[in-house]
Structures are given as C-alpha cells and as structure tokens.
Amino acid sequence: MGQRGNWSSRQAFILAAIGSAIGLGNIWRFPFKCYENGGGAFLVAYIIAMLTAGIPLMIMELSLGHRFKLAAPLSFRKIGKKFEWVGWWAVFVGFIIVCYYAVVMAWGLNYSVFSFTQAWGTDTGTFFFKDFLGLTDGPYQLGGFQLPILISLIIGWILIVGAVWKGVKTVSKVVYVTVFLPWLLLVVFVVRGMTLPGSMEGINYYLYPHFEQLLNPSVWIAAYGQIFYSLSIGFGIMIAYASFLKKDAEIINSSIIITLSNCTTSFIGGFAVFGALGYYAQLKGVAVESVLKGGPGLAFVTYPTIINNLPFSRFFGIIFFLMLLTLAIDSAFSLLEAISSSMRDKFNWSIKRSNITVAAIAFLIGLIFTTGAGLYWLDIVDKWIEFFGLCVVVLVECVVLGWFFKVDKLRNYANKYSEVRISKLWNYLIKLIIPIIIFALIITETIKLITKGYEGYPASALLIAGWGVVILLPIVSIIFSRIGRKEDSMDSEIILPKTPFIDKLGYLRLNRYLYAIGILAVVMAAIVIGSNYYQSLKSFIVPAIGIYFFLVLVGGAIYFTIISIKDGHRRDEWAEQALEKD
Ligand code: PHE
C-alpha cells in the first residue's frame, strides 16, 4: 500500500480516464455501428444507453476504487472475501484485450512509417491483407511470423511500459499528449472530411434516422455493447485509476465529464469518417453503401486510398496514423495499469516488476496475432471477449454490488464529495435495470452465435479462441483469488465529511441537464413526425438530428466542465474544513 501514488491533479486523472475510453473503438467501431443500426435512430439508443448504463456504471466503478483505494480484485475482496475473483475476472478480460490491442497498435506503427513513402501503393487492399499481414487461407495455417509486425509489437510494448514506468506519476504527464494530440488531429480530419466534395452524401448516411429500427433488439445490443466497450468499463481500469485519487476527490461530476467527452469524440469522429467515405464513393462513382466498412478495413485499406487522393497526401497520411497510434496507446497502457496494479496490491510487487512481467506475458500471447493467421484469431477473440467477457463481467459486478453490498452507502459516499448528486434511481439502475438489460442482451447474442456460428470460421476455432478463452478466464480468476497474500489487515475506514458540500443544488444540476435533453427531444420528435405531413420538413431532419446530439453531448460536456471549474476553489476550502473536523 505504501507505494500507491496519487494523480498529480484532478485534470490528470480525468484525462487519463478519457484517454483510456477514447481509442480505436471511437473511430472505427462507433460510426459503423451507427450506420448499420439505423443511423440517427441508433444515436437515440446510444444516448439512452449512455444515460442508463454508461454514466451510472462509471460512477459505480470510480466510487468503488476510490472507496477502497485498491485495484479491482482486492476492492471486491473488501465487499466479501468470496468475491475477489470477480475483480480478477474483470482484469483478465482486459488482459486478453491488451494482448491484441497492442498488435493493432503495432500495425498503426508500421503504417506510420509507410505513410512517409506511401508504401501501400494504389491497391491498398492487397497490400494490407496479402503483403503486410500475409493473411493465410484459414486460422490453422499460421504461415509464420510477419517480421515487421513483430518488430513494431516489441517497440509498441516498450512505449506502453514506458508510459506507466513510474505508475500514475508518469501517466499524469503522458496523458496531456495522448489525449490532446489525437483530439487536435481529429479536428483536422473532421474539417478536411467535411470540406471534401461528396461529403454531405456520407453524412446523410451517418445521421439519417430509420426509427423503425428501434424495435429491433439488435440495435439495443449494439448500443449497450458499444457503450461498455467504449467507456472501458468492466475491465477494472476505472477501479484502478480511481484508487489513486486523493481522499476528497470528486467522483460524480468527473464520471459525467469522462463519459460525455468520450461519446462526443465518437460522435464527432463519425463526421470525419463519413465525410471522407462520401468523397471516396464519389471518387469511385459508386453509392456510399458500397464503400462502408468498419474495423481494420477502414483504417488500413479505405483510408489509405482516400489519403492517396488528397492534396498534401503525405502530410495527411502521417497525421492519420499518428492519430491512430496516440488514440490506441493510452487505452493500452490503462489496461496494463489495471492488471499490474492488481498484481502489486496482491503480491506486493514493485511497480517495475509488475509492469514488465505483465507486458512480457501479454507480448508472448500476442505473438499468435503477428502470424499470417493472426487476423482470424484476433477477430474471434475480439467478438467473444466483447460479449462473454465484458458484458458478463459488468453483469456480475452489478449483481455483487447491488445485492451483496449496500449500494446506497456507495451512493451516499459518492454524493458527499461531489459537485453533482445522484438520486435513489441510481440504486435501481445498478440493482435491477442494468442487469436485466445485459442479461437479455447476452441471451439473444448467445442464441445467435450458437445457431449461426460466426463469419464461417471452423467450429473448433470458435471453441478454442472463443468459448475456450471466455470459460478459462473465470477459472483462472478463482485460482488467483485463492493464492497469495491472505492478510486482510488493510483498514478501509470511510472518512465522510460531516458537512455535505453541495446539497440540493447537486441534484438540480443533473436534473437541469436531463430536462434540457428531454425538452429538446420533444422538439426533435415534432420535426420528425411533422415531416410525414409537411414534405418541406424532411430536409430539416438530418440537421436537426446533428444539432440535437451536438447539444446533448458537447453542450453537456461543457456544462459539467464549467461546474467543475467554478466549484474548484470552493471544493478546496471545503475539503480542508471537512478534514480538519475529523
Ligand atoms: N475504450 C477503448 C476504445 O474505445 C477500447 C478499450 C477497451 C480500451 C478496453 C481499453 C480497455 O477503443
């Protein structure tokens, strides 16, 4: 416990959490989920998922880590000895992710170098799949290591370990670069994307709402799944990050700022992606649908082609891959930090020992993804981990906290210190509503995967890398919770200030925001419904949707940030008084 450092400031903490949340998922996952699932209608589901699950779970993980000042496994042990494995499980799900996330980051590193000479040429698809990945015909044909990827993987891991070298002390500095730089570069791409000829076609595809899709359960699955993944919830990251907060740290407003900043980035990123795709479609003289692709195909095949056709193409190539790299790295090191801080808490390892050991093992496991069959395995692991790792862990977390711990105590705890307060509704969200939603989501998806298989991969491969991995993780977690340090002497008394910082005003602040969203939603609904009767309203739908989500996300982020800035000095005074009294 002695070596548990602190964040250098509140901003550093918030930026680190934002950096973890904002990653490749915002750029290549979100826009396509959105298009596939009804455009503007998906955004409605997404915002509902953000409000009902994203923000509440973020508050839950941050208050848990802050309350016990321990990483996930031992935080859960504090709730009950028999729950330690839940924390390990979350952390191991993150461990599997970092094994392949680092490989994707390595591709980004290679491509950053390629962009100086545009080594990908004109046939970017063949270059990526055949020349670069050396993709074989199936998962069992490994086809040897791809040397350039292997070398970048080593460099990638050195960078990741370097970023957490002295724990949060180093992270506190690194995040100023790894969060602001990709934001800046993203703005460049949004402006460039939106000013290209044909971009408006693309944006129309992105935002045009197909509201009938809201009746389709898979749209909701996609929305909730994307929220968990994107916010990095359920991997023990936020629990670990919050464990380095000072005693009197603010939690609720920080959670809201983190969540809104992440969702804003996704939303805005969509304009860069779809603007560029609209241009690309026009260039090829085809319809926008035919160029829509998510995942690696977008970043490593479609985007290089778009870049080839831009003026100053070299410049845009370099900054595009630099953006991917800086987006990915803070997500990767947050995972490493979640795992290695768990190791330190449990086995009393030093910071360096824990970082290097975890990184070395993750590197070795990651080697499989650098072979010619790597992409196949990556695809399978990614799919299974998302549902049966991530979603199941979040479900178990909610059940344990909701039913075996007094959530109301946790709520009070968070409320006392915070600039924004949450009502009892939060308890019900954690205890009932979120678990029910996730449960329904998992059942639907399991049935689909069992009956339909996945992307035509051989069943045995799914059994190994899919089901095998997700079944193994809880078993390993149980073993981990049984070994090692047993003493439970660490005391975790709660220091609650006697004078609450902000009373009614705290509730009011959140309500104001929610009311504003609601009233604006009515206006938007009126435009959409009205367009059935007045043709002329039709052309307002896409701009109205765009403006609405802009206000909800960007406006919300600004509103809550202003609150935190305004309260800043008052908080300091208050905290001093409150702690003096104890
Ligand atoms: N949130 C990251 C993204 O959107 C992905 C991620 C998941 C990162 C889990 C770390 C841990 O890309």
Residues whose N, C-alpha, C, O or C-beta is under 5 A from the ligand:
A	BS01	LIG	S20 A21 I22 G23 L24 G25 N26 Y229 S230 L231 S232 F235 S331 L335
